[in-house]
Amino acid sequence: MRPADDGQADWRTTRELVESGPEALRRERDGGHVTASALVYSRERDAFLLSLHRKFGIWVQLGGHLDDTDETLAGAALREATEEGGIADLVVDPVPVDVDVHEVPNCAGRRLLHHDVMFLMYAPAGAAEHISDESLALGWFSVDDLPSPRGTDVDRVLRNALARIHTA
């Protein structure tokens, strides 16, 4: 895992957590664990697919916890994106585009951090999303027309992803 700016605290702490061993990938780990997300982009729409999270009521990227069958973080992000967005044949950029460390609200009085490693994914032409039980809604949004309320770092991570798209 190599960030655009290795000095960022979220990249550093997440890298250290991953290097600490496989327990860091398990949701049962006290204090926090690694999660994987997908920034799904449609070239024909010039927009990203976001989910209105059922539990928290905010717009976020697709993603979640790793399963025992996941062999890589990028693979976990792809699985989550396919399950939550219903789009097959996503093309994955295997280099993480961003990392966000955030506290998960309402965790029965304990502090729980998600170290969310995010991957850029490209939707095939004509892709149609299909909502899962984890979302109240799905929608395609440009970075200049994002819905509210949304996750605290959604703006930053989508702009980082767009910068990667324009330099590819």
C-alpha positions as CSV (number, residue, x, y, z in Angstrom):
1,M,0.0,0.0,0.0
2,R,1.6,3.3,-1.1
3,P,-0.2,6.6,-0.7
4,A,0.1,9.7,-2.9
5,D,1.5,11.6,0.2
6,D,3.2,9.2,2.6
7,G,3.1,11.8,5.3
8,Q,-0.6,11.7,5.8
9,A,-1.5,10.4,9.3
10,D,-4.3,8.2,8.1
11,W,-2.1,6.4,5.6
12,R,0.7,5.9,8.1
13,T,-1.5,4.6,10.9
14,T,-3.4,2.3,8.6
15,R,-0.2,0.9,7.1
16,E,1.1,0.2,10.6
17,L,-2.2,-1.5,11.5
18,V,-2.1,-3.7,8.4
19,E,1.6,-4.6,9.1
20,S,0.7,-5.6,12.7
21,G,-0.9,-8.8,11.5
22,P,-4.1,-10.4,10.2
23,E,-6.1,-9.5,13.3
24,A,-6.2,-5.9,11.9
25,L,-8.5,-7.1,9.2
26,R,-11.1,-8.7,11.6
27,R,-14.1,-6.7,12.7
28,E,-13.9,-8.3,16.1
29,R,-10.6,-6.4,16.8
30,D,-10.9,-4.1,19.8
31,G,-10.4,-0.4,19.0
32,G,-10.7,-0.7,15.2
33,H,-9.9,-2.6,12.1
34,V,-9.3,-2.2,8.3
35,T,-12.3,-1.9,5.9
36,A,-12.3,-1.6,2.1
37,S,-14.3,0.8,0.0
38,A,-14.9,1.4,-3.7
39,L,-15.2,4.8,-5.4
40,V,-17.2,3.6,-8.4
41,Y,-16.9,6.0,-11.3
42,S,-18.8,6.1,-14.6
43,R,-17.0,7.9,-17.5
44,E,-20.2,8.3,-19.5
45,R,-22.0,10.0,-16.5
46,D,-18.8,11.7,-15.2
47,A,-20.2,10.8,-11.8
48,F,-19.6,8.5,-8.8
49,L,-22.0,6.0,-7.4
50,L,-22.9,6.7,-3.7
51,S,-25.1,4.9,-1.3
52,L,-27.5,6.4,1.3
53,H,-26.4,4.2,4.2
54,R,-29.3,2.5,5.9
55,K,-27.9,2.5,9.4
56,F,-26.4,6.0,9.5
57,G,-28.6,7.9,7.1
58,I,-25.7,9.6,5.2
59,W,-24.4,9.3,1.6
60,V,-21.1,7.4,1.4
61,Q,-19.1,5.3,-1.0
62,L,-19.8,1.6,-1.3
63,G,-17.7,-0.7,1.0
64,G,-17.4,-2.5,4.3
65,H,-15.8,-5.2,6.3
66,L,-13.5,-7.9,5.0
67,D,-14.7,-11.5,4.7
68,D,-12.6,-14.5,5.4
69,T,-12.7,-15.3,1.7
70,D,-11.2,-11.9,0.7
71,E,-7.6,-12.4,-0.5
72,T,-6.8,-8.7,-1.0
73,L,-8.1,-5.3,0.1
74,A,-8.9,-4.5,-3.5
75,G,-10.7,-7.7,-3.8
76,A,-12.8,-7.0,-0.7
77,A,-13.6,-3.5,-2.1
78,L,-14.7,-5.1,-5.4
79,R,-16.9,-7.7,-3.6
80,E,-18.5,-4.9,-1.5
81,A,-19.1,-2.7,-4.5
82,T,-20.7,-5.6,-6.5
83,E,-22.9,-6.6,-3.6
84,E,-24.0,-3.1,-2.6
85,G,-24.2,-1.6,-6.1
86,G,-25.2,-4.5,-8.2
87,I,-22.8,-3.7,-11.0
88,A,-20.8,-6.5,-12.6
89,D,-17.6,-6.2,-14.5
90,L,-16.1,-3.2,-12.5
91,V,-12.5,-2.5,-13.4
92,V,-10.4,-2.0,-10.3
93,D,-7.4,0.3,-10.0
94,P,-5.3,-1.8,-7.6
95,V,-3.5,1.1,-6.0
96,P,-5.5,2.7,-3.2
97,V,-6.6,6.2,-4.0
98,D,-7.2,7.2,-0.4
99,V,-7.4,6.1,3.2
100,D,-9.8,7.5,5.8
101,V,-9.7,6.7,9.5
102,H,-13.0,7.6,11.2
103,E,-14.9,6.7,14.3
104,V,-18.0,4.6,13.9
105,P,-20.9,6.1,15.8
106,N,-23.2,4.3,18.2
107,C,-20.9,1.4,19.1
108,A,-22.4,0.5,22.6
109,G,-20.2,3.0,24.4
110,R,-16.9,1.8,23.0
111,R,-14.6,3.7,20.6
112,L,-14.3,1.9,17.3
113,L,-12.2,3.1,14.3
114,H,-12.5,2.1,10.7
115,H,-9.3,2.4,8.7
116,D,-11.0,2.5,5.3
117,V,-8.8,1.8,2.4
118,M,-10.4,3.1,-0.8
119,F,-10.0,1.9,-4.4
120,L,-11.1,3.6,-7.6
121,M,-13.3,1.4,-9.8
122,Y,-14.6,2.0,-13.3
123,A,-18.2,1.1,-14.2
124,P,-18.7,-0.5,-17.6
125,A,-20.7,1.5,-20.2
126,G,-24.4,1.2,-19.7
127,A,-24.0,0.0,-16.1
128,A,-27.2,0.1,-14.1
129,E,-27.0,0.0,-10.3
130,H,-29.2,-2.3,-8.2
131,I,-29.9,-1.4,-4.6
132,S,-29.1,-3.9,-1.8
133,D,-30.5,-4.2,1.8
134,E,-27.6,-2.1,3.1
135,S,-28.8,1.1,1.3
136,L,-31.8,3.3,1.4
137,A,-30.9,4.6,-2.1
138,L,-28.2,4.7,-4.7
139,G,-27.3,7.5,-7.0
140,W,-24.7,8.9,-9.4
141,F,-23.3,12.2,-8.5
142,S,-20.7,14.6,-9.9
143,V,-18.2,16.1,-7.4
144,D,-19.8,19.4,-8.0
145,D,-23.3,18.2,-7.1
146,L,-23.0,15.9,-4.1
147,P,-26.0,15.0,-1.9
148,S,-26.5,15.8,1.7
149,P,-26.0,14.6,4.4
150,R,-22.8,12.8,3.5
151,G,-19.8,11.3,5.2
152,T,-17.3,13.8,6.5
153,D,-14.5,13.0,4.0
154,V,-16.6,12.1,1.0
155,D,-15.7,15.4,-0.8
156,R,-12.0,14.9,-0.3
157,V,-11.8,11.3,-1.3
158,L,-13.9,11.9,-4.5
159,R,-11.7,14.8,-5.5
160,N,-8.6,12.6,-5.0
161,A,-10.2,9.9,-7.1
162,L,-11.1,12.5,-9.8
163,A,-7.5,13.7,-9.8
164,R,-6.3,10.1,-10.4
165,I,-8.8,9.7,-13.2
166,H,-7.6,12.9,-15.0
167,T,-3.9,11.9,-14.7
168,A,-4.5,8.3,-16.0
